[in-house]
Amino acid sequence: MQHTPTALADALNHGCRCQTLDAAQLQRELGRDAGLRDVADTLAVTHPHLFSNTAVFASQATVQAVQAAVAALERTLSLPAWAQQVLPGASALAQADHGPLGVFMGYDFHITPQGPQLIEINTNAGGAMLNAVLLRAQAVCCGLMNPALNAYRNMATLEDEFVAMFQAEWDLFNRARGQAPRALRSIAIVDEAPQSQYLAPEFALFAELFQRHGIQAVVADPSNLQLRDGVLYSGALALDLVYNRLTDFDLSEPIHAALAQAYEKDVVAVSPHPRAHALRANKQHLVTLGQAATLQALGVPPADQQTLLATVPACERVSVDNAAALWEQRKQLFFKPLDGFGARAVYRGDKLTKKVWEQIQQGDYIAQALVPPPLRAIQVGDAATELKFDLRAYTYAGKVQLLAARTYSGQTTNFRTEGGGFAPVMWVPDAPVPPALEERLPCHSSNC
């Protein structure tokens, strides 16, 4: 059998159905703080498909390729020429640079035989804290799991890195205002009706994390924010920083007026923020980042051009001029609304009806080359099945902090799939499948 760098990871993803999640340990990790014990006790009922029982395996070559792609993307998206090209079409609020870079950038990839392919870019990628907790609740199911888990044993290091990221954002905000560095004292985690959001448990986890590090933290609806005497308040708490989980990326909705004014007037640090979304996450960028001539004109270094062209699938804006050709090619395409998020109103071309196609032409859509997601074998009760998965790289300042997977069935990622949900990514060597392991695969037990 010919050896490829991903051979071992592929064999494990397709043949190992080990269930690595220790549910009791997960409950203990979620309930470390007394205020979170109710969440921990009820999460299996309220969010039955949030966490997968099974890990996803990735080769060192895949991990390194993702890291290289993220670095090339961030260097490109940080070029002055890039800002000059994209900001004229952005909102007025996105024009000024207030300092912060934006926490928890998310780059989503499908893994292919040709390497990772970029599917999506997000400025407020959810799930990092949930995945940090999930990693602490993994059980060793076989010898390969020991080295895979070793990198994650000291989870305090990862959580400390998250807190340091928010402090770095606060430092950048103060530096941009010409002020001396000082300790971050207060944070509001802001989303609309936060307690009703599907990832509300993560908000509670972040609040507890900040409080453990001496930072006052609240979870707040934007309607509860008030701008008074040059200070943004959540109730009686004066805020240094807003961890922005809103999907109104340019803060244009009336309910977000207080936050928008505070951001514009440099009253509070906001992260992520409208400028970060305009520079990094507008879906038009998926078109631009795959165009060789444009990258060259922007002054992207040749090595980064090569990385981007190998990583970003072909993508184009749907228009009257190309509509007929795109309809003919639709089975090889995936259609996304330009201002969409969270897999809303996205369509696989082979599932399109004429009616939906008419709606796409009337809307503002991009057509992305279809990159089939990889598959992960899992055991759900007595049934063996395979789920699709993607890899999400949570990043800050161009560096990958955490890799996580989302397993699912259907057109797009979701948290409604039996056996699916967030899954930890375990790194395995770029090595052939050991003969002893090959004899045991496929493995249908919960422990190989």
SEPA-416639 format. One line per 5 residues: number of its first residue (from 1); their letters; for each residue x negated, y negated, z negated of C-alpha. Coordinates in steps of 0.02 Angstrom, whole numbers. Last residue first. Layout:
NUM	A	X,Y,Z; ...
This chain:
448	CNSSH	507,19,-1015; 636,-50,-1136; 816,-89,-1087; 816,68,-979; 839,72,-791
443	CPLRE	656,70,-739; 624,67,-553; 483,95,-576; 401,222,-692; 281,295,-563
438	ELAPP	227,121,-510; 181,83,-690; 58,228,-700; -10,186,-527; -48,6,-581
433	VPADP	41,-117,-464; -89,-220,-374; -155,-378,-456; -131,-564,-462; -106,-556,-649
428	VWMVP	62,-585,-736; 143,-746,-795; 309,-729,-884; 446,-852,-841; 581,-865,-974
423	AFGGG	762,-848,-918; 902,-976,-918; 1069,-903,-867; 1128,-737,-795; 1188,-571,-866
418	ETRFN	1368,-609,-818; 1360,-764,-710; 1449,-925,-761; 1300,-1036,-799; 1270,-1093,-621
413	TTQGS	1134,-1098,-490; 1200,-1105,-313; 1290,-1002,-181; 1345,-859,-294; 1251,-755,-422
408	YTRAA	1136,-824,-555; 966,-824,-640; 885,-989,-689; 698,-981,-717; 582,-1082,-828
403	LLQVK	409,-1157,-809; 347,-1279,-940; 235,-1431,-956; 184,-1447,-774; 75,-1601,-747
398	GAYTY	112,-1747,-630; 143,-1876,-765; 272,-1763,-848; 339,-1599,-783; 473,-1467,-806
393	ARLDF	447,-1342,-665; 607,-1249,-623; 595,-1078,-541; 745,-1008,-447; 840,-848,-468
388	KLETA	960,-731,-379; 1033,-586,-475; 1014,-400,-445; 1121,-260,-518; 1115,-108,-630
383	ADGVQ	1277,-70,-722; 1291,14,-891; 1298,-150,-986; 1221,-280,-872; 1047,-219,-822
378	IARLP	942,-336,-718; 843,-336,-556; 783,-510,-509; 801,-578,-332; 714,-718,-237
373	PPVLA	815,-862,-166; 845,-873,21; 768,-1032,95; 895,-1114,210; 820,-1262,302
368	QAIYD	897,-1419,228; 1036,-1520,309; 1063,-1687,223; 1232,-1765,192; 1321,-1934,187
363	GQQIQ	1506,-1903,211; 1613,-1904,368; 1506,-1769,448; 1514,-1664,289; 1703,-1682,282
358	EWVKK	1719,-1621,462; 1609,-1472,419; 1722,-1433,272; 1873,-1423,389; 1779,-1320,518
353	TLKDG	1735,-1193,384; 1559,-1172,317; 1502,-1012,231; 1355,-977,349; 1296,-1156,322
348	RYVAR	1278,-1137,135; 1369,-1281,55; 1339,-1411,-79; 1484,-1512,-150; 1411,-1511,-327
343	AGFGD	1249,-1415,-354; 1206,-1519,-509; 1181,-1681,-416; 1249,-1772,-264; 1199,-1939,-189
338	LPKFF	1139,-1873,-21; 1266,-1733,-17; 1186,-1563,16; 1200,-1442,163; 1101,-1279,175
333	LQKRQ	1045,-1220,346; 1002,-1060,442; 1184,-1013,472; 1218,-1194,524; 1109,-1191,681
328	EWLAA	1254,-1218,803; 1334,-1343,684; 1166,-1431,666; 1151,-1451,854; 1325,-1528,868
323	ANDVS	1296,-1645,721; 1127,-1710,781; 1176,-1878,857; 1329,-1907,747; 1218,-1891,594
318	VRECA	1166,-1765,462; 1000,-1816,385; 858,-1693,410; 762,-1560,313; 621,-1440,350
313	PVTAL	567,-1349,192; 441,-1435,77; 298,-1322,19; 181,-1295,168; 205,-1473,231
308	LTQQD	177,-1538,55; 15,-1442,27; -58,-1491,196; -13,-1673,170; -92,-1665,-3
303	APPVG	-256,-1603,72; -248,-1736,209; -229,-1881,85; -59,-1970,97; -88,-2136,184
298	LAQLT	95,-2177,211; 74,-2160,400; 6,-1983,377; 153,-1933,269; 273,-2007,397
293	AAQGL	193,-1914,542; 195,-1748,450; 378,-1756,398; 421,-1638,255; 413,-1767,116
288	TVLHQ	528,-1883,214; 676,-1765,224; 669,-1711,42; 647,-1896,1; 821,-1930,70
283	KNARL	881,-1832,-80; 841,-1979,-194; 744,-1899,-337; 572,-1979,-344; 560,-2166,-316
278	AHARP	744,-2210,-336; 766,-2090,-482; 613,-2159,-572; 672,-2338,-541; 844,-2302,-614
273	HPSVA	775,-2232,-779; 718,-2072,-863; 682,-2136,-991; 742,-2305,-1054; 634,-2416,-1165
268	VVDKE	739,-2550,-1248; 758,-2739,-1238; 664,-2756,-1075; 801,-2868,-1004; 849,-2748,-863
263	YAQAL	854,-2598,-979; 958,-2687,-1111; 1076,-2750,-975; 1096,-2575,-900; 1125,-2499,-1073
258	AAHIP	1260,-2626,-1115; 1341,-2607,-943; 1352,-2417,-947; 1542,-2410,-959; 1550,-2525,-808
253	ESLDF	1466,-2396,-694; 1307,-2457,-608; 1178,-2370,-716; 1075,-2328,-560; 1070,-2141,-596
248	DTLRN	1248,-2123,-658; 1206,-1943,-703; 1174,-1990,-884; 1045,-1896,-989; 947,-2052,-1037
243	YVLDL	831,-2033,-1186; 852,-2211,-1248; 704,-2289,-1338; 669,-2414,-1477; 847,-2420,-1542
238	ALAGS	919,-2517,-1689; 1032,-2398,-1785; 1191,-2474,-1859; 1306,-2397,-1728; 1194,-2362,-1581
233	YLVGD	1108,-2529,-1562; 1014,-2619,-1425; 920,-2772,-1488; 908,-2947,-1413; 1032,-3024,-1532
228	RLQLN	1161,-2888,-1505; 1174,-2761,-1363; 1295,-2624,-1413; 1292,-2439,-1374; 1445,-2337,-1426
223	SPDAV	1518,-2335,-1250; 1358,-2249,-1193; 1406,-2094,-1296; 1275,-2057,-1427; 1165,-1920,-1499
218	VAQIG	1061,-1997,-1638; 877,-1993,-1684; 765,-2071,-1816; 586,-2022,-1779; 482,-1942,-1918
213	HRQFL	424,-1790,-1820; 556,-1675,-1893; 685,-1808,-1844; 629,-1799,-1663; 646,-1610,-1658
208	EAFLA	818,-1614,-1743; 882,-1740,-1616; 809,-1635,-1475; 896,-1478,-1538; 1062,-1570,-1556
203	FEPAL	1050,-1633,-1377; 1007,-1457,-1320; 1167,-1390,-1397; 1262,-1518,-1291; 1204,-1431,-1131
198	YQSQP	1382,-1397,-1072; 1432,-1576,-1109; 1584,-1597,-1222; 1485,-1660,-1371; 1399,-1789,-1261
193	AEDVI	1558,-1878,-1205; 1451,-1973,-1079; 1267,-1949,-1112; 1138,-2035,-1221; 1003,-1964,-1334
188	AISRL	966,-2115,-1444; 788,-2133,-1508; 710,-2223,-1656; 540,-2259,-1733; 408,-2239,-1597
183	ARPAQ	244,-2289,-1677; 156,-2443,-1615; 50,-2493,-1467; 14,-2680,-1448; 128,-2787,-1340
178	GRARN	98,-2855,-1165; 273,-2809,-1107; 206,-2675,-989; 99,-2610,-1132; 253,-2595,-1243
173	FLDWE	346,-2489,-1114; 192,-2382,-1080; 174,-2349,-1267; 358,-2300,-1282; 339,-2181,-1135
168	AQFMA	183,-2107,-1217; 281,-2083,-1380; 413,-1989,-1280; 279,-1878,-1203; 198,-1850,-1374
163	VFEDE	364,-1779,-1435; 371,-1655,-1291; 189,-1607,-1316; 222,-1575,-1501; 362,-1458,-1447
158	LTAMN	241,-1365,-1333; 106,-1351,-1467; 235,-1298,-1597; 272,-1151,-1483; 109,-1067,-1530
153	RYANL	145,-895,-1456; 177,-960,-1281; 14,-917,-1193; 13,-749,-1281; 181,-699,-1208
148	APNML	116,-642,-1038; -36,-560,-1117; 77,-454,-1229; 217,-427,-1102; 112,-315,-990
143	GCCVA	98,-185,-1129; 285,-159,-1134; 446,-228,-1208; 373,-368,-1313; 519,-467,-1384
138	QARLL	563,-644,-1329; 645,-764,-1452; 511,-898,-1457; 524,-920,-1269; 710,-957,-1285
133	VANLM	675,-1102,-1403; 562,-1185,-1273; 692,-1144,-1141; 827,-1236,-1238; 710,-1384,-1258
128	AGGAN	675,-1392,-1071; 856,-1363,-1019; 906,-1520,-926; 813,-1602,-783; 842,-1789,-790
123	TNIEI	743,-1849,-640; 778,-1701,-526; 694,-1640,-366; 768,-1495,-267; 726,-1346,-156
118	LQPGQ	537,-1348,-148; 470,-1186,-73; 347,-1078,-169; 231,-966,-67; 237,-885,105
113	PTIHF	310,-724,34; 446,-834,-44; 478,-908,-216; 620,-1033,-223; 573,-1193,-312
108	DYGMF	652,-1327,-422; 552,-1480,-475; 613,-1563,-634; 548,-1725,-707; 565,-1715,-893
103	VGLPG	525,-1890,-952; 516,-2042,-838; 363,-2148,-797; 389,-2286,-925; 320,-2460,-885
98	HDAQA	464,-2578,-847; 433,-2579,-659; 564,-2692,-578; 658,-2643,-420; 770,-2506,-487
93	LASAG	901,-2623,-561; 928,-2704,-392; 980,-2536,-321; 873,-2442,-195; 856,-2466,-7
88	PLVQQ	711,-2588,-20; 631,-2468,-147; 594,-2325,-26; 457,-2388,92; 363,-2508,-22
83	AWAPL	370,-2379,-161; 290,-2249,-47; 156,-2372,8; 113,-2404,-175; 82,-2216,-193
78	SLTRE	163,-2135,-346; 279,-2019,-248; 128,-1951,-154; 25,-1916,-309; 177,-1839,-393
73	LAAVA	213,-1724,-246; 32,-1668,-233; 24,-1629,-420; 191,-1537,-414; 134,-1434,-265
68	AQVAQ	-31,-1387,-349; 60,-1333,-507; 184,-1230,-405; 41,-1149,-309; -49,-1110,-473
63	VTAQS	106,-1027,-543; 131,-926,-384; -50,-868,-381; -41,-822,-566; 103,-709,-520
58	AFVAT	279,-740,-583; 392,-626,-685; 569,-667,-738; 628,-622,-913; 791,-531,-953
53	NSFLH	928,-557,-1080; 984,-713,-987; 1030,-868,-1084; 1174,-991,-1056; 1299,-859,-999
48	PHTVA	1397,-834,-1160; 1399,-1021,-1202; 1543,-1046,-1326; 1544,-868,-1392; 1356,-834,-1398
43	LTDAV	1332,-1013,-1457; 1443,-994,-1611; 1320,-952,-1750; 1178,-1056,-1678; 1287,-1210,-1659
38	DRLGA	1351,-1191,-1838; 1172,-1169,-1896; 1112,-1329,-1814; 1130,-1448,-1962; 1037,-1326,-2074
33	DRGLE	885,-1337,-1961; 804,-1174,-1906; 972,-1123,-1831; 920,-1110,-1649; 766,-1010,-1696
28	RQLQA	865,-893,-1809; 997,-865,-1674; 861,-829,-1546; 780,-706,-1667; 944,-612,-1683
23	ADLTQ	967,-609,-1495; 792,-539,-1461; 784,-567,-1274; 669,-447,-1181; 794,-336,-1093
18	CRCGH	688,-226,-980; 761,-202,-806; 594,-177,-719; 603,-131,-533; 633,-284,-426
13	NLADA	557,-419,-537; 421,-300,-597; 371,-248,-422; 371,-428,-361; 262,-485,-506
8	LATPT	138,-344,-472; 130,-376,-285; 120,-567,-296; -64,-582,-249; -39,-458,-105
3	HQM	-104,-281,-102; -69,-171,49; 0,0,0
